[in-house]
Amino acid sequence: MNYINESLKTPVAKKCDVLVAGGGFAGIAAALAAARGGAKTILLEKQFLLGGLGTCGLVTIYLPICDGFGNQVSFGIAEELLRLSVKHGADAKYPKAWFEGGTKEEKAQKRFEVQYNPYIFAILAEKLLLKEGVEIMYGTSACSVVSESGKIKNVIVENKSGRSAIDVKSVADCTGDADVAKLAGAKCALYSGKNILAAWYYWADKNSNFNLKIRGAADDAENPVEKLVDKTFEAVENDEICEMVELSHSSIYSDFLKKRAADESFIINSLATIPQVRMTRRLVGEYDLDISDDHKKFDDSVGMFSSWRKRGPVFEIPFRSLYGKEVKNLVVAGRCFSVADNLWDLSRVIPVCSVSGEAAGTAAAMSDDFANLNVSDLQKKLVENGVKLHLDE
């Protein structure tokens, strides 16, 4: 490989207490929690729409925040964002009993999950963040870090204005791919199973109804996974991601032609504008949460989530899974926190992103050394904000 030498003089353009990288559900929750904790917070988002896979990726199913037997397990910002997503009505999956004070038996009949409009949610999330004082930097990617004494001192970003640095006290990596963790030299791991192709889209029928077509990789227990191509993808290198997107578009077009042949009024009205990837790269933290940890109590729990695939399993999230040894002031949330491969498919989804995001943002507003943060103080703050930490609460 050939190389060139660059001589860079990068201006320090901004300063903050907490920098959140990635504006998906994890990043939204982390930025909200950090700002509400009194921290000057900047949120980086490389798209021009918040929500990540949950909006730009068209994965618009807010999966269950209950155990399937009428017991809610995810609270705080996770519930707040679910309710926000259907403020102006649900597209589908509206569990009436959960919204209108039904009995436990009625709640057990239909899980606490919704399908929402991605564009309305993105606008509402933006309004909420701005109201809380979060500075949102759209069209901005973290491309490098400057570290000192085991801490990130600056995050280097690039956007329309060029290349600049942000002074930070702590960083929450909510990129989904542990991008900042990798840049900072934290230990990371790739998903061994790789990703199958997804090709979701929205289409309109004769009555102008807005319909979600789930094809390929599915995040809905009611929709079986169908294999669209034989190849699978790690999805952490750009050439492979480009190929993945092109194959997705080709598959969608083929499906469109079939549908159009049967119904001339069939139209596609929305495509994903980001790759629909699931498990890619994650932090190797102080503890890898495992499928065997179902119903296990952790002294350092910062919230809970359920299995979206089946009723019953519930997992507490130990704070140790959100940080590692190498970078003192880096915490992660969302699909890149520390889990074993056997649990990753359950932990990468919207409710878990929101739960872990709130914990990460709360912690980031409190400390710049997460291994030495008093977990009891963190838990007290989370409980004050409506989070339930343990299965017996």
MORA-V584163 format. One record per helix or strand of 2 or more residues. SS is the DSSP state (H for helix, E for strand). FROM is the first residue (numbers start at 0). LEN is the number of residues. If there is no record, write none. Layout:
# MORA-V584163
SS/FROM/LEN + SS/FROM/LEN
This chain:
# MORA-V584163
E/10/5 + E/17/4 + H/24/12 + E/40/5 + H/51/3 + E/60/2 + H/76/9 + H/95/4 + H/103/6 + E/113/2 + H/117/14 + E/134/4 + E/140/8 + E/150/9 + E/161/6 + E/169/4 + H/178/5 + E/187/3 + E/200/4 + E/209/4 + H/237/25 + E/266/5 + E/280/3 + H/290/3 + E/300/6 + E/313/5 + H/318/4 + E/329/3 + H/333/3 + H/340/7 + H/349/17 + H/369/3 + H/374/10
